[in-house]
Amino acid sequence: MKAMRDAMKSLAAMANGKAAFDRAAVGVAANAIREKSGAAMMQLFPEGSTQHPSEALPKIWTDWPGFEFGAKTLEMRTGQLTAAEEPAALKKALGEVAGVCKDCHNRFRSR
Ligand code: HEC
């Protein structure tokens, strides 16, 4: 999750003109998110892992299809990041990706 946050930060800097737009760098960041989403993300949450200090809500396991949907949607949306050819398109794609992060956190994270 922390790697995803860092990737989102570097993408936001490029989308907002705070860093030079560089498609190779966009690809690297999008990949970092993709690698941590989908099936890889689901593996991070084996049933019962709330026993460890964690902000993960038990709802993850009672609504596994909802969680799986979020993880897979995130994986899919990273494709829109890679497809962005200029900052405005990146900004739009980034907004959609951030929406997926937020939606899942609202439902499955305790704070
Ligand atoms: C399918 C659900 C889901 C999606 C999608 C998701 N997250 Fe999370 N995220 C969680 C859960 C659950 C936690 C709490 C994990 C814990 O405490 O064990 C979390 C925690 C975090 C944390 C807290 C630090 C940490 O490592 O625990 C950060 C930062 C974070 N997510 C960033 C992101 C970003 C950025 C995205 C989008 C690119 C994203 N997340 C997408 C479910 C999700």
Backbone and ligand atoms as CSV (ligand in chain L), in Angstrom:
chain,resi,resn,atom,element,x,y,z
A,1,MET,N,N,0.832,-1.205,0.000
A,1,MET,CA,C,0.000,0.000,0.000
A,1,MET,C,C,0.867,1.255,0.000
A,2,LYS,N,N,1.978,1.198,0.723
A,2,LYS,CA,C,2.835,2.389,0.776
A,2,LYS,C,C,3.480,2.632,-0.584
A,3,ALA,N,N,3.856,1.556,-1.264
A,3,ALA,CA,C,4.432,1.694,-2.602
A,3,ALA,C,C,3.404,2.326,-3.539
A,4,MET,N,N,2.135,1.972,-3.341
A,4,MET,CA,C,1.085,2.546,-4.188
A,4,MET,C,C,0.915,4.031,-3.904
A,5,ARG,N,N,1.018,4.381,-2.635
A,5,ARG,CA,C,0.881,5.791,-2.292
A,5,ARG,C,C,2.014,6.602,-2.932
A,6,ASP,N,N,3.238,6.076,-2.861
A,6,ASP,CA,C,4.372,6.781,-3.464
A,6,ASP,C,C,4.178,6.923,-4.971
A,7,ALA,N,N,3.695,5.860,-5.605
A,7,ALA,CA,C,3.464,5.901,-7.049
A,7,ALA,C,C,2.408,6.954,-7.373
A,8,MET,N,N,1.348,7.016,-6.565
A,8,MET,CA,C,0.286,8.000,-6.799
A,8,MET,C,C,0.850,9.421,-6.677
A,9,LYS,N,N,1.742,9.612,-5.716
A,9,LYS,CA,C,2.348,10.938,-5.521
A,9,LYS,C,C,3.147,11.360,-6.739
A,10,SER,N,N,3.956,10.451,-7.269
A,10,SER,CA,C,4.784,10.840,-8.411
A,10,SER,C,C,3.907,11.072,-9.637
A,11,LEU,N,N,2.815,10.318,-9.768
A,11,LEU,CA,C,1.894,10.541,-10.888
A,11,LEU,C,C,1.197,11.893,-10.742
A,12,ALA,N,N,0.791,12.218,-9.530
A,12,ALA,CA,C,0.100,13.491,-9.298
A,12,ALA,C,C,1.019,14.665,-9.627
A,13,ALA,N,N,2.300,14.551,-9.277
A,13,ALA,CA,C,3.239,15.630,-9.570
A,13,ALA,C,C,3.321,15.863,-11.080
A,14,MET,N,N,3.323,14.772,-11.845
A,14,MET,CA,C,3.388,14.916,-13.306
A,14,MET,C,C,2.077,15.456,-13.867
A,15,ALA,N,N,0.950,15.021,-13.298
A,15,ALA,CA,C,-0.353,15.476,-13.787
A,15,ALA,C,C,-0.558,16.960,-13.490
A,16,ASN,N,N,0.019,17.440,-12.398
A,16,ASN,CA,C,-0.188,18.827,-11.996
A,16,ASN,C,C,0.927,19.768,-12.434
A,17,GLY,N,N,1.834,19.260,-13.240
A,17,GLY,CA,C,2.890,20.115,-13.765
A,17,GLY,C,C,4.004,20.407,-12.760
A,18,LYS,N,N,4.010,19.686,-11.631
A,18,LYS,CA,C,5.083,19.911,-10.647
A,18,LYS,C,C,6.326,19.111,-10.999
A,19,ALA,N,N,6.155,18.142,-11.881
A,19,ALA,CA,C,7.293,17.380,-12.384
A,19,ALA,C,C,7.099,17.254,-13.889
A,20,ALA,N,N,8.188,17.067,-14.617
A,20,ALA,CA,C,8.083,16.942,-16.066
A,20,ALA,C,C,7.298,15.685,-16.411
A,21,PHE,N,N,6.377,15.808,-17.403
A,21,PHE,CA,C,5.608,14.651,-17.836
A,21,PHE,C,C,6.517,13.708,-18.607
A,22,ASP,N,N,6.549,12.469,-18.180
A,22,ASP,CA,C,7.470,11.502,-18.762
A,22,ASP,C,C,6.753,10.163,-18.822
A,23,ARG,N,N,6.443,9.735,-20.041
A,23,ARG,CA,C,5.627,8.518,-20.175
A,23,ARG,C,C,6.303,7.291,-19.592
A,24,ALA,N,N,7.649,7.268,-19.639
A,24,ALA,CA,C,8.355,6.121,-19.063
A,24,ALA,C,C,8.140,6.086,-17.553
A,25,ALA,N,N,8.216,7.274,-16.931
A,25,ALA,CA,C,8.013,7.344,-15.479
A,25,ALA,C,C,6.569,7.007,-15.119
A,26,VAL,N,N,5.633,7.420,-15.978
A,26,VAL,CA,C,4.223,7.074,-15.750
A,26,VAL,C,C,4.077,5.556,-15.772
A,27,GLY,N,N,4.733,4.935,-16.750
A,27,GLY,CA,C,4.661,3.478,-16.873
A,27,GLY,C,C,5.217,2.772,-15.641
A,28,VAL,N,N,6.324,3.269,-15.133
A,28,VAL,CA,C,6.942,2.661,-13.947
A,28,VAL,C,C,5.985,2.757,-12.756
A,29,ALA,N,N,5.408,3.950,-12.560
A,29,ALA,CA,C,4.509,4.156,-11.425
A,29,ALA,C,C,3.228,3.328,-11.578
A,30,ALA,N,N,2.679,3.306,-12.813
A,30,ALA,CA,C,1.455,2.539,-13.048
A,30,ALA,C,C,1.707,1.057,-12.780
A,31,ASN,N,N,2.891,0.600,-13.178
A,31,ASN,CA,C,3.259,-0.795,-12.940
A,31,ASN,C,C,3.358,-1.116,-11.464
A,32,ALA,N,N,3.925,-0.166,-10.698
A,32,ALA,CA,C,4.069,-0.373,-9.257
A,32,ALA,C,C,2.695,-0.569,-8.632
A,33,ILE,N,N,1.704,0.185,-9.122
A,33,ILE,CA,C,0.349,0.033,-8.580
A,33,ILE,C,C,-0.249,-1.298,-9.042
A,34,ARG,N,N,-0.074,-1.578,-10.329
A,34,ARG,CA,C,-0.665,-2.810,-10.865
A,34,ARG,C,C,-0.127,-4.038,-10.133
A,35,GLU,N,N,1.176,-4.045,-9.885
A,35,GLU,CA,C,1.782,-5.204,-9.207
A,35,GLU,C,C,1.203,-5.463,-7.827
A,36,LYS,N,N,0.700,-4.391,-7.191
A,36,LYS,CA,C,0.179,-4.537,-5.824
A,36,LYS,C,C,-1.336,-4.683,-5.807
A,37,SER,N,N,-1.973,-4.672,-6.983
A,37,SER,CA,C,-3.428,-4.744,-6.993
A,37,SER,C,C,-3.877,-6.136,-7.413
A,38,GLY,N,N,-5.151,-6.285,-7.725
A,38,GLY,CA,C,-5.661,-7.564,-8.198
A,38,GLY,C,C,-5.351,-8.703,-7.255
A,39,ALA,N,N,-4.923,-9.837,-7.819
A,39,ALA,CA,C,-4.684,-11.044,-7.026
A,39,ALA,C,C,-3.618,-10.824,-5.951
A,40,ALA,N,N,-2.596,-10.021,-6.277
A,40,ALA,CA,C,-1.520,-9.769,-5.305
A,40,ALA,C,C,-2.086,-9.078,-4.062
A,41,MET,N,N,-3.010,-8.160,-4.283
A,41,MET,CA,C,-3.602,-7.460,-3.147
A,41,MET,C,C,-4.448,-8.423,-2.311
A,42,MET,N,N,-5.189,-9.269,-2.982
A,42,MET,CA,C,-6.041,-10.202,-2.251
A,42,MET,C,C,-5.218,-11.150,-1.373
A,43,GLN,N,N,-4.030,-11.496,-1.863
A,43,GLN,CA,C,-3.165,-12.386,-1.075
A,43,GLN,C,C,-2.659,-11.727,0.200
A,44,LEU,N,N,-2.661,-10.394,0.215
A,44,LEU,CA,C,-2.179,-9.691,1.407
A,44,LEU,C,C,-3.182,-9.757,2.547
A,45,PHE,N,N,-4.382,-10.217,2.232
A,45,PHE,CA,C,-5.427,-10.226,3.247
A,45,PHE,C,C,-5.996,-11.625,3.489
A,46,PRO,N,N,-5.142,-12.545,3.973
A,46,PRO,CA,C,-5.665,-13.870,4.275
A,46,PRO,C,C,-6.682,-13.762,5.404
A,47,GLU,N,N,-7.654,-14.627,5.388
A,47,GLU,CA,C,-8.708,-14.566,6.402
A,47,GLU,C,C,-8.116,-14.578,7.808
A,48,GLY,N,N,-8.621,-13.693,8.668
A,48,GLY,CA,C,-8.162,-13.655,10.053
A,48,GLY,C,C,-6.971,-12.747,10.273
A,49,SER,N,N,-6.499,-12.057,9.238
A,49,SER,CA,C,-5.298,-11.244,9.421
A,49,SER,C,C,-5.562,-9.972,10.239
A,50,THR,N,N,-6.776,-9.774,10.718
A,50,THR,CA,C,-7.053,-8.631,11.604
A,50,THR,C,C,-6.429,-8.828,12.986
A,51,GLN,N,N,-5.928,-10.031,13.280
A,51,GLN,CA,C,-5.311,-10.274,14.585
A,51,GLN,C,C,-4.050,-9.434,14.758
A,52,HIS,N,N,-3.377,-9.158,13.668
A,52,HIS,CA,C,-2.178,-8.329,13.729
A,52,HIS,C,C,-2.597,-6.869,13.751
A,53,PRO,N,N,-1.735,-5.979,14.246
A,53,PRO,CA,C,-2.119,-4.563,14.224
A,53,PRO,C,C,-2.453,-4.178,12.793
A,54,SER,N,N,-3.667,-3.795,12.570
A,54,SER,CA,C,-4.108,-3.597,11.206
A,54,SER,C,C,-5.337,-2.709,11.184
A,55,GLU,N,N,-5.476,-1.981,10.081
A,55,GLU,CA,C,-6.666,-1.160,9.911
A,55,GLU,C,C,-7.671,-1.852,9.006
A,56,ALA,N,N,-7.413,-3.109,8.707
A,56,ALA,CA,C,-8.318,-3.836,7.831
A,56,ALA,C,C,-9.563,-4.261,8.606
A,57,LEU,N,N,-10.722,-3.965,8.056
A,57,LEU,CA,C,-11.966,-4.333,8.731
A,57,LEU,C,C,-12.347,-5.785,8.408
A,58,PRO,N,N,-12.960,-6.483,9.377
A,58,PRO,CA,C,-13.402,-7.868,9.146
A,58,PRO,C,C,-14.352,-7.980,7.954
A,59,LYS,N,N,-14.963,-6.849,7.599
A,59,LYS,CA,C,-15.889,-6.827,6.460
A,59,LYS,C,C,-15.216,-7.326,5.169
A,60,ILE,N,N,-13.880,-7.217,5.103
A,60,ILE,CA,C,-13.179,-7.723,3.924
A,60,ILE,C,C,-13.567,-9.179,3.676
A,61,TRP,N,N,-13.625,-9.944,4.763
A,61,TRP,CA,C,-13.856,-11.382,4.594
A,61,TRP,C,C,-15.333,-11.739,4.545
A,62,THR,N,N,-16.211,-10.852,5.074
A,62,THR,CA,C,-17.645,-11.120,4.946
A,62,THR,C,C,-18.165,-10.600,3.606
A,63,ASP,N,N,-17.411,-9.674,2.996
A,63,ASP,CA,C,-17.786,-9.183,1.662
A,63,ASP,C,C,-16.597,-9.345,0.726
A,64,TRP,N,N,-16.067,-10.542,0.657
A,64,TRP,CA,C,-14.895,-10.827,-0.175
A,64,TRP,C,C,-15.119,-10.452,-1.637
A,65,PRO,N,N,-16.328,-10.759,-2.223
A,65,PRO,CA,C,-16.539,-10.353,-3.625
A,65,PRO,C,C,-16.410,-8.849,-3.816
A,66,GLY,N,N,-16.862,-8.058,-2.825
A,66,GLY,CA,C,-16.740,-6.606,-2.921
A,66,GLY,C,C,-15.282,-6.181,-2.878
A,67,PHE,N,N,-14.518,-6.844,-2.034
A,67,PHE,CA,C,-13.096,-6.534,-1.903
A,67,PHE,C,C,-12.343,-6.929,-3.184
A,68,GLU,N,N,-12.683,-8.112,-3.665
A,68,GLU,CA,C,-12.072,-8.616,-4.899
A,68,GLU,C,C,-12.364,-7.670,-6.070
A,69,PHE,N,N,-13.600,-7.182,-6.116
A,69,PHE,CA,C,-13.989,-6.254,-7.177
A,69,PHE,C,C,-13.107,-5.001,-7.132
A,70,GLY,N,N,-12.895,-4.463,-5.936
A,70,GLY,CA,C,-12.065,-3.269,-5.784
A,70,GLY,C,C,-10.636,-3.524,-6.226
A,71,ALA,N,N,-10.084,-4.656,-5.802
A,71,ALA,CA,C,-8.696,-4.995,-6.138
A,71,ALA,C,C,-8.529,-5.158,-7.645
A,72,LYS,N,N,-9.529,-5.778,-8.291
A,72,LYS,CA,C,-9.447,-6.005,-9.740
A,72,LYS,C,C,-9.713,-4.735,-10.527
A,73,THR,N,N,-10.633,-3.897,-10.019
A,73,THR,CA,C,-10.908,-2.634,-10.693
A,73,THR,C,C,-9.642,-1.790,-10.696
A,74,LEU,N,N,-8.956,-1.785,-9.576
A,74,LEU,CA,C,-7.714,-1.014,-9.490
A,74,LEU,C,C,-6.710,-1.499,-10.532
A,75,GLU,N,N,-6.572,-2.801,-10.621
A,75,GLU,CA,C,-5.643,-3.393,-11.587
A,75,GLU,C,C,-5.989,-2.935,-13.015
A,76,MET,N,N,-7.275,-2.945,-13.336
A,76,MET,CA,C,-7.714,-2.541,-14.668
A,76,MET,C,C,-7.438,-1.066,-14.943
A,77,ARG,N,N,-7.726,-0.246,-13.940
A,77,ARG,CA,C,-7.587,1.209,-14.129
A,77,ARG,C,C,-6.138,1.634,-14.343
A,78,THR,N,N,-5.185,0.838,-13.902
A,78,THR,CA,C,-3.790,1.227,-14.105
A,78,THR,C,C,-3.487,1.305,-15.607
A,79,GLY,N,N,-4.254,0.588,-16.421
A,79,GLY,CA,C,-4.085,0.637,-17.875
A,79,GLY,C,C,-4.373,2.029,-18.406
A,80,GLN,N,N,-5.344,2.719,-17.792
A,80,GLN,CA,C,-5.684,4.075,-18.229
A,80,GLN,C,C,-4.543,5.042,-17.927
A,81,LEU,N,N,-3.810,4.749,-16.866
A,81,LEU,CA,C,-2.660,5.596,-16.531
A,81,LEU,C,C,-1.613,5.483,-17.631
A,82,THR,N,N,-1.278,4.235,-17.964
A,82,THR,CA,C,-0.250,3.991,-18.972
A,82,THR,C,C,-0.649,4.577,-20.318
A,83,ALA,N,N,-1.970,4.637,-20.592
A,83,ALA,CA,C,-2.440,5.114,-21.888
A,83,ALA,C,C,-2.386,6.640,-22.005
A,84,ALA,N,N,-2.241,7.341,-20.882
A,84,ALA,CA,C,-2.269,8.808,-20.915
A,84,ALA,C,C,-1.074,9.361,-21.672
A,85,GLU,N,N,-1.361,10.215,-22.664
A,85,GLU,CA,C,-0.283,10.760,-23.489
A,85,GLU,C,C,0.108,12.171,-23.104
A,86,GLU,N,N,-0.669,12.791,-22.264
A,86,GLU,CA,C,-0.316,14.147,-21.814
A,86,GLU,C,C,-0.880,14.371,-20.408
A,87,PRO,N,N,-0.402,15.432,-19.721
A,87,PRO,CA,C,-0.767,15.639,-18.314
A,87,PRO,C,C,-2.277,15.667,-18.051
A,88,ALA,N,N,-3.063,16.297,-18.939
A,88,ALA,CA,C,-4.505,16.392,-18.679
A,88,ALA,C,C,-5.143,15.000,-18.656
A,89,ALA,N,N,-4.734,14.144,-19.587
A,89,ALA,CA,C,-5.273,12.785,-19.627
A,89,ALA,C,C,-4.833,12.010,-18.392
A,90,LEU,N,N,-3.592,12.266,-17.973
A,90,LEU,CA,C,-3.080,11.589,-16.781
A,90,LEU,C,C,-3.881,12.008,-15.548
A,91,LYS,N,N,-4.212,13.286,-15.499
A,91,LYS,CA,C,-4.955,13.813,-14.366
A,91,LYS,C,C,-6.325,13.142,-14.259
A,92,LYS,N,N,-6.962,12.992,-15.397
A,92,LYS,CA,C,-8.280,12.370,-15.433
A,92,LYS,C,C,-8.189,10.907,-14.980
A,93,ALA,N,N,-7.229,10.177,-15.540
A,93,ALA,CA,C,-7.059,8.767,-15.194
A,93,ALA,C,C,-6.702,8.625,-13.708
A,94,LEU,N,N,-5.892,9.558,-13.233
A,94,LEU,CA,C,-5.455,9.532,-11.843
A,94,LEU,C,C,-6.651,9.732,-10.897
A,95,GLY,N,N,-7.542,10.634,-11.295
A,95,GLY,CA,C,-8.745,10.869,-10.497
A,95,GLY,C,C,-9.562,9.605,-10.377
A,96,GLU,N,N,-9.647,8.858,-11.474
A,96,GLU,CA,C,-10.431,7.622,-11.453
A,96,GLU,C,C,-9.758,6.563,-10.595
A,97,VAL,N,N,-8.444,6.476,-10.688
A,97,VAL,CA,C,-7.714,5.506,-9.855
A,97,VAL,C,C,-7.871,5.866,-8.373
A,98,ALA,N,N,-7.703,7.162,-8.071
A,98,ALA,CA,C,-7.822,7.596,-6.675
A,98,ALA,C,C,-9.216,7.275,-6.136
A,99,GLY,N,N,-10.219,7.361,-7.005
A,99,GLY,CA,C,-11.583,7.027,-6.594
A,99,GLY,C,C,-11.698,5.569,-6.166
A,100,VAL,N,N,-10.977,4.685,-6.872
A,100,VAL,CA,C,-11.006,3.267,-6.524
A,100,VAL,C,C,-10.326,3.043,-5.164
A,101,CYS,N,N,-9.173,3.706,-4.950
A,101,CYS,CA,C,-8.473,3.611,-3.652
A,101,CYS,C,C,-9.430,4.032,-2.538
A,102,LYS,N,N,-10.055,5.203,-2.746
A,102,LYS,CA,C,-10.885,5.799,-1.715
A,102,LYS,C,C,-12.114,4.942,-1.425
A,103,ASP,N,N,-12.723,4.464,-2.476
A,103,ASP,CA,C,-13.931,3.659,-2.320
A,103,ASP,C,C,-13.628,2.430,-1.462
A,104,CYS,N,N,-12.511,1.774,-1.750
A,104,CYS,CA,C,-12.179,0.574,-0.987
A,104,CYS,C,C,-11.820,0.935,0.461
A,105,HIS,N,N,-11.088,2.012,0.641
A,105,HIS,CA,C,-10.729,2.421,2.015
A,105,HIS,C,C,-11.973,2.768,2.820
A,106,ASN,N,N,-12.928,3.460,2.185
A,106,ASN,CA,C,-14.162,3.809,2.900
A,106,ASN,C,C,-14.889,2.573,3.379
A,107,ARG,N,N,-14.854,1.543,2.578
A,107,ARG,CA,C,-15.641,0.355,2.921
A,107,ARG,C,C,-14.888,-0.618,3.807
A,108,PHE,N,N,-13.564,-0.706,3.615
A,108,PHE,CA,C,-12.840,-1.822,4.231
A,108,PHE,C,C,-11.707,-1.423,5.171
A,109,ARG,N,N,-11.538,-0.125,5.405
A,109,ARG,CA,C,-10.460,0.278,6.286
A,109,ARG,C,C,-11.050,1.054,7.453
A,110,SER,N,N,-10.479,0.861,8.623
A,110,SER,CA,C,-11.110,1.416,9.821
A,110,SER,C,C,-10.893,2.918,10.010
A,111,ARG,N,N,-9.976,3.505,9.273
A,111,ARG,CA,C,-9.879,4.967,9.383
A,111,ARG,C,C,-9.439,5.574,8.062
L,1,HEC,C1,C,-9.552,-3.468,-2.650
L,1,HEC,C2,C,-9.320,-2.572,-1.530
L,1,HEC,C3,C,-8.253,-1.508,-1.566
L,1,HEC,C4,C,-7.844,-0.758,-2.638
L,1,HEC,C5,C,-8.360,-0.790,-4.061
L,1,HEC,C6,C,-6.784,0.105,-2.136
L,1,HEC,N1,N,-6.562,-0.106,-0.811
L,1,HEC,FE1,FE,-5.189,0.896,0.377
L,1,HEC,N2,N,-5.819,-0.202,1.978
L,1,HEC,C7,C,-6.814,-1.165,1.981
L,1,HEC,C8,C,-6.952,-1.718,3.313
L,1,HEC,C9,C,-7.947,-2.795,3.737
L,1,HEC,C10,C,-6.005,-1.066,4.131
L,1,HEC,C11,C,-5.697,-1.325,5.603
L,1,HEC,C12,C,-4.595,-2.365,5.648
L,1,HEC,C13,C,-4.112,-2.762,7.008
L,1,HEC,O1,O,-4.103,-1.930,7.924
L,1,HEC,O2,O,-3.726,-3.949,7.135
L,1,HEC,C14,C,-5.305,-0.113,3.252
L,1,HEC,C15,C,-4.269,0.742,3.672
L,1,HEC,C16,C,-3.623,1.673,2.883
L,1,HEC,C17,C,-2.592,2.579,3.352
L,1,HEC,C18,C,-2.076,2.675,4.800
L,1,HEC,C19,C,-0.676,2.182,4.957
L,1,HEC,C20,C,-0.554,0.686,4.947
L,1,HEC,O3,O,0.396,0.185,4.304
L,1,HEC,O4,O,-1.350,-0.013,5.617
L,1,HEC,C21,C,-2.183,3.318,2.269
L,1,HEC,C22,C,-1.120,4.410,2.220
L,1,HEC,C23,C,-2.992,2.890,1.132
L,1,HEC,N3,N,-3.839,1.873,1.543
L,1,HEC,C24,C,-2.880,3.405,-0.139
L,1,HEC,C25,C,-3.655,2.990,-1.223
L,1,HEC,C26,C,-3.598,3.607,-2.549
L,1,HEC,C27,C,-2.710,4.781,-2.956
L,1,HEC,C28,C,-4.509,2.931,-3.322
L,1,HEC,C29,C,-4.844,3.154,-4.788
L,1,HEC,C30,C,-3.774,3.284,-5.725
L,1,HEC,C31,C,-5.133,1.903,-2.487
L,1,HEC,N4,N,-4.581,1.980,-1.231
L,1,HEC,C32,C,-6.096,1.030,-2.933
L,1,HEC,C33,C,-7.583,-1.547,0.892
L,1,HEC,C34,C,-7.466,-1.069,-0.406
